[in-house]
Amino acid sequence: MNLDKLLTKGQILWLTHIGALIPLAWLLYQDYTSGLSVNPIQDWTLRTGKPALVLLVLSLACTPLNIILGWRNIIPARKWLGLYAFGYAAVHFYIFIGEDYGFQWIYIWQDVGTKLYIIVGFCALLILLPLALTSSKGWMRRLGKWWKKLHQWVYVAGVLAVFHYVWVVKADYREPVAWGILLGIFLIVRIPVVRKRIARWRSKLRGPTPPRARRSPA
């Protein structure tokens, strides 16, 4: 299936914005209508952390999907998926330190030593912060070749986010492990040798390019 023939870049961006905002809109609606559980702070923590991970992994999926399937129209959505992931992660962090701990830094610091997922999650957020701030074309021009090197750290943030999710879950590890495997596949596809093999495989599937017809002399 060629996604580029079904949806334009603009349509994909609209779907990206709508899809990314639905979890937050539904959470706000349930909070307003008292539809959350008896522990609303936990609901907010879990239901902002999960979309942050999902959107981050989806942002990292755009380039591999273009490499494997040739879906070029999804590339512009990569930036917005990353920005929404950072937004959810920032809200997730605020709920944790502000609503859960009430900005009581003494208690937060005490738990840091016993709960490794706090350190890992905070490191992922710190990595995403400069990436979000430098996501515009203006910063791309200012940083030049360093822009790409800086934004390659998003993969480190993705790995940290997966470990954060694994350590937060206390019983069923299947879902966080699945996200980790998916992220690992995306990382493998980005390896230059693998990328070249996939490009050769795609060219073989397309078959030989027909020669262009020569123009008859006038």
N, C-alpha and C positions, 0 to 999 in steps of 0.2 A: 504493500500500500504506500503510495506516494502522498505524504501529508501535504507537500507543497502544492499539489494540484487541488486539494480539498479546501485548504485554508490559506489566506494571505497572511503576511506578517502582522498587519493591523488587526485582523480577526483573532490571531493567536494571542496578541498582546491584550486584547479585550478579555478573552477567556482567562488569561493569566491573572489580570486584576480582579475579575469577578471570583474566580476560584480561590485566590489567595485571601480575599476579604470575607468569604462565606463563614469560615470557622470563627472569626472574631465577631461578625454580626450575629451569628447564632448564639455565641457565648454571652454577648451583651443583652440579647433578647431574653435568654433564660435567666440571666442575673436580674433584669428589670422585672420579670414576671415571677420571680421567686421559684424558678424551675430548677435551680441547682440543688445539690445534695445538702446534707446537714453541715458539711465542711466546704463552704464556698471558696475559701482560700486555696484549699487543695485542688478544687476543680479548676480554678484559674491557673494555678501553677502547672498542672498536667496538660490543660487544654490550650496553653500557649507554648509550652515546651515541645509538644508533639508536632504542631504545625511548623515550628521553627526547623526541626530536623527534616521533616518531609520536604519543605520548600527548599532547604539547602541542598538536599540530595537531588531534587528535581533540577535545580540550577546547574549542578554538576553533571546532570545527565544530558544536557543540551548538546555539548560538543561531541560526546561519544555517539549519540544518536545521529548527529550529522555525519560523523565518520562512517558509521556502520550502514545507515539507511539513506544518507544523502538529504536529510531534512534540514535545509538551510533556513527555512522560514522561522524555525524555533530559536535561532541564535539570538535575536533581539530580546527574547523573553528571559534569557539567562540573567541579565543584569537585574531585572525587576524581581525575579524569583529570589535572587540573593538579597535584595533590599528588603523584601517582605520577610525573608527568613531572619534578617537582622532585627527587624521591627518586632517580630514575635519574641525573639530571644531577649531583646531589651525589656519588653513587658514582663516576660518570664522572670528575668533577673530582678526587676522592680518588685514584683509580687513577693518574691522570695525574701528580699532584704527589707522591704517596706511594710508589707502587709503581714507576712509570716513572723518576721523577727522585729518589726517595729523600729528598724534602724538602730537596734541595740548591738553596736559593733562588738562589744565585749563577748556577747553570747555567740555572735557569728564567728568571731575569731576562735572561740573555744571549740566550735563544731568543725572548723576547717581541718583541724588535725585528725579528727576521727571520721570525717566523711570526705573521702577523696573525690567524689563526684562533684563537690562544690568547686574545688580547685580546677578540675578538668573543664567544667562548664564555664567557669569564669575566664579561663584561658581562651576557650573557643570564642566567647563574646569579645574579648580584647582583640583577637585577630580580626574578627568581622568588622569591628569599629572603623579602623583606617580604610578597609576595603569599601565600606559603605560611603565614607566621606570622600573617597577619591574615585567614585564610580562614574563621574561625569566625563564628557569628552574634553572639557577644559583641563581637568586634571590629567587626562591621558596625554594631552599635548605637553603639559608642563613636565611630567615625569619621564616622558619618552620611553626608552627601552626599560627603565626601571619600573614602569607601570605594570608590565606583564609579569615581571619577577615578583613584584609585591602581591599581585592578585593570584599568583600560584599558591599563596599561603591558604587560599580558601580550602584546598584539599586537606591541609593540616587541621583546619577548623572542622571540616566534615568528619575526620577520623576522631577528633576529640569529642565532637557531639555524639557520635555513636557510642563511644566509651562512657560518656556521661549517662546516656540512656540505659546502657547495660547495667551500670552500677546503681542507678536509681531503681530499676526493676528488681523486685525482691523474690519473685516466684517464677513467672514464665518468661524465659529469655528468648523465646523463638522469634518474636517480632524484632527486637533490637539486633539480634544476630542476622536476621534477614536483611535489614537495612545495611548492616555492615558488609555482608556479602555483595549486595548490590553496589555499594560504594567501591568495594574492591574491584569489581568488574569494570567500573567506569575508570578507575585508576590504571588498570591493565591496558585498556583500550588506548589511553593517552601515551603509552610507551611508544617511542618512535618506531621500533622494529615491528611491533604489533600493528601500529597504525599503517605502516607501509604494506604489510601483508593483507590487511583488510582492504586497502585501496586496490591492490592487485586482484583480490577476490571479487570486488565489485566490478572492476573493468572486465574480468572474464565473464561474469554474469550478463553484462550488457552486450558482450560480443564485440566483434571488430566494428570500428566506426566506418560507415560507408563513405567512399571517396566523394569529394565535391565535384559536381558537374562542371566541366570546363566551359567557359564562355566562347561562343563562336566568334570569330573575328568579324568586325563590322565591315 
